[in-house]
Amino acid sequence: MEKNSFPLIDVRQHLETGPIVMVSSAHGGKRNIMTMGWHMMMQFSPALFGCFIWNGNYSYQMIRDSRECVINVPTVDIVDKVISVGNTSGRSTDKFSEFDLTPERAKYVDAPLIKECYANFECRLYDDTLIDKYSIFVWEVVKAHVADIGAPQTIHYRGEAKFMVAGKEISFPERFLPQNL
């Protein structure tokens, strides 16, 4: 396999780990949704999730002030809505109404779940020490809502307006040691 030099600014095309998510938030009588690709699982118990939220994003201050959000995982069947949400500012648009997304009441946080997403994870801010320097929020997932749909066809951003769709599962239960990954 011959390899070529690759632009460093584009390495995310090969290192993005998780699916595109939609982050819903609410604070001070306002609500919003943002599309996000920069995130990672950090720990299993408690379930810690880290993400980068640019401080110029409308959701940034709302999420920072409320100290909570919902991480919603869409599937490819709503990719047009996911992209439209990401291309629209919540400063002047109610994205739930504009893109026909259904807010549902969460159990432990004020931010709404997005009904059209197959999974919703209610989160509370666990660690705020990286926010000022790196805009990295560390969340504790306090409630998970997941539809049993088998292998979901999630959307993964690869840069340059290209996406990849996951959904095919392969399994190696006799050989795989999950604690080593």
C-alpha positions as CSV (number, residue, x, y, z in Angstrom):
1,M,0.0,0.0,0.0
2,E,1.7,3.2,-1.2
3,K,1.1,6.2,0.9
4,N,1.5,9.9,0.0
5,S,2.1,13.0,2.1
6,F,-1.2,14.4,3.4
7,P,-2.2,17.9,4.4
8,L,-2.2,18.2,8.2
9,I,-5.3,20.4,8.2
10,D,-7.2,17.5,6.7
11,V,-6.3,14.7,9.1
12,R,-9.8,14.8,10.7
13,Q,-11.0,13.1,7.5
14,H,-9.3,9.9,8.9
15,L,-9.5,10.5,12.6
16,E,-13.1,11.6,13.3
17,T,-14.3,8.9,15.6
18,G,-17.9,9.5,16.4
19,P,-21.1,10.2,14.5
20,I,-22.4,13.7,13.8
21,V,-24.6,14.7,16.7
22,M,-27.1,17.4,17.3
23,V,-26.7,19.3,20.6
24,S,-29.9,20.7,22.0
25,S,-29.8,23.4,24.7
26,A,-32.2,25.7,26.7
27,H,-31.5,28.6,29.0
28,G,-33.2,31.9,29.9
29,G,-36.4,31.0,27.9
30,K,-34.5,30.2,24.7
31,R,-33.6,26.9,23.1
32,N,-31.3,25.9,20.3
33,I,-29.8,23.0,18.3
34,M,-26.3,22.9,16.9
35,T,-24.7,20.2,14.7
36,M,-21.4,18.9,16.0
37,G,-18.7,16.5,15.0
38,W,-15.9,17.2,17.5
39,H,-16.5,14.9,20.4
40,M,-15.3,11.8,22.2
41,M,-16.2,9.4,24.9
42,M,-13.8,9.9,27.8
43,Q,-14.8,7.4,30.5
44,F,-17.4,4.6,31.1
45,S,-18.4,5.0,34.7
46,P,-19.5,7.6,35.2
47,A,-20.2,8.0,31.5
48,L,-18.1,11.1,30.5
49,F,-18.4,12.7,27.1
50,G,-16.1,15.5,25.9
51,C,-16.8,18.0,23.1
52,F,-15.5,21.1,21.5
53,I,-17.9,24.0,21.2
54,W,-16.6,27.1,19.5
55,N,-17.1,30.2,21.6
56,G,-18.5,32.1,18.6
57,N,-21.3,29.6,18.3
58,Y,-24.8,30.8,19.5
59,S,-25.2,27.7,21.7
60,Y,-21.9,28.2,23.5
61,Q,-23.0,30.7,26.1
62,M,-26.4,29.1,26.5
63,I,-24.8,25.7,27.2
64,R,-22.1,27.3,29.4
65,D,-24.6,29.2,31.5
66,S,-27.1,26.3,31.8
67,R,-24.3,23.7,32.4
68,E,-26.4,21.1,30.6
69,C,-27.4,19.9,27.2
70,V,-28.7,16.9,25.3
71,I,-26.6,15.0,22.8
72,N,-28.9,13.7,20.1
73,V,-27.7,11.1,17.6
74,P,-29.4,11.3,14.2
75,T,-29.4,8.8,11.4
76,V,-28.9,9.3,7.7
77,D,-32.7,9.6,7.0
78,I,-32.6,13.1,8.4
79,V,-29.2,14.2,7.0
80,D,-30.8,17.2,5.2
81,K,-32.1,18.5,8.5
82,V,-28.8,17.9,10.2
83,I,-26.9,19.9,7.6
84,S,-29.5,22.7,7.6
85,V,-29.3,23.0,11.4
86,G,-25.6,23.3,11.1
87,N,-25.8,26.0,8.4
88,T,-28.3,28.1,10.3
89,S,-27.8,30.4,13.3
90,G,-30.1,30.1,16.3
91,R,-29.8,33.8,17.0
92,S,-32.7,34.5,14.7
93,T,-34.2,31.1,13.9
94,D,-36.1,28.6,16.0
95,K,-34.5,25.5,14.5
96,F,-37.1,23.1,15.9
97,S,-39.8,25.0,14.0
98,E,-37.8,25.8,10.9
99,F,-36.6,22.3,10.3
100,D,-39.7,20.4,11.6
101,L,-37.9,18.8,14.5
102,T,-39.9,17.7,17.6
103,P,-38.7,18.8,21.0
104,E,-39.5,16.3,23.8
105,R,-39.2,16.8,27.5
106,A,-36.0,15.4,29.1
107,K,-36.1,13.7,32.5
108,Y,-33.2,15.4,34.3
109,V,-32.2,18.5,32.2
110,D,-34.2,21.4,30.8
111,A,-32.7,21.0,27.3
112,P,-35.1,19.2,25.0
113,L,-34.6,15.8,23.4
114,I,-35.0,15.7,19.6
115,K,-37.7,13.0,18.9
116,E,-36.4,12.3,15.3
117,C,-33.0,11.2,16.6
118,Y,-32.6,7.5,17.5
119,A,-30.6,8.3,20.6
120,N,-30.7,11.1,23.2
121,F,-28.2,11.6,26.0
122,E,-29.1,14.0,28.8
123,C,-25.9,15.6,30.0
124,R,-24.8,17.8,32.9
125,L,-21.4,19.6,33.0
126,Y,-19.0,17.5,34.9
127,D,-15.7,19.5,34.5
128,D,-15.4,23.0,33.3
129,T,-11.6,23.4,33.6
130,L,-10.9,23.1,29.8
131,I,-13.6,25.5,28.6
132,D,-11.7,28.8,28.9
133,K,-8.5,27.6,27.3
134,Y,-9.8,25.0,24.7
135,S,-13.6,25.3,24.5
136,I,-13.8,21.7,25.6
137,F,-16.7,20.7,27.7
138,V,-16.7,17.5,29.8
139,W,-20.2,16.1,30.3
140,E,-21.6,13.4,32.5
141,V,-24.4,11.5,30.7
142,V,-27.1,11.3,33.4
143,K,-29.9,9.6,31.3
144,A,-29.8,7.7,28.0
145,H,-32.8,7.2,25.7
146,V,-32.0,4.8,22.8
147,A,-34.3,3.2,20.2
148,D,-33.7,-0.5,19.5
149,I,-33.1,-0.2,15.8
150,G,-30.2,-2.6,15.4
151,A,-27.1,-1.0,13.7
152,P,-28.1,2.6,13.1
153,Q,-27.0,4.3,9.9
154,T,-25.2,7.2,11.6
155,I,-23.5,10.1,9.7
156,H,-19.8,10.7,10.0
157,Y,-18.2,13.9,8.7
158,R,-14.9,13.5,6.8
159,G,-14.2,17.1,5.9
160,E,-14.6,18.9,2.6
161,A,-18.4,18.5,2.7
162,K,-18.0,14.7,2.6
163,F,-19.9,12.3,4.9
164,M,-19.7,8.6,5.5
165,V,-22.6,6.5,6.6
166,A,-22.0,3.8,9.2
167,G,-24.4,0.9,9.9
168,K,-22.8,-2.4,9.0
169,E,-21.8,-4.3,12.0
170,I,-19.1,-7.0,12.3
171,S,-18.5,-8.9,15.5
172,F,-15.6,-10.9,17.1
173,P,-16.9,-11.9,20.5
174,E,-14.4,-14.8,20.9
175,R,-11.3,-12.7,20.1
176,F,-12.1,-9.2,21.1
177,L,-11.2,-7.8,24.6
178,P,-13.2,-4.5,24.8
179,Q,-11.1,-3.2,27.7
180,N,-8.1,-3.0,25.3
181,L,-9.7,-0.6,22.9
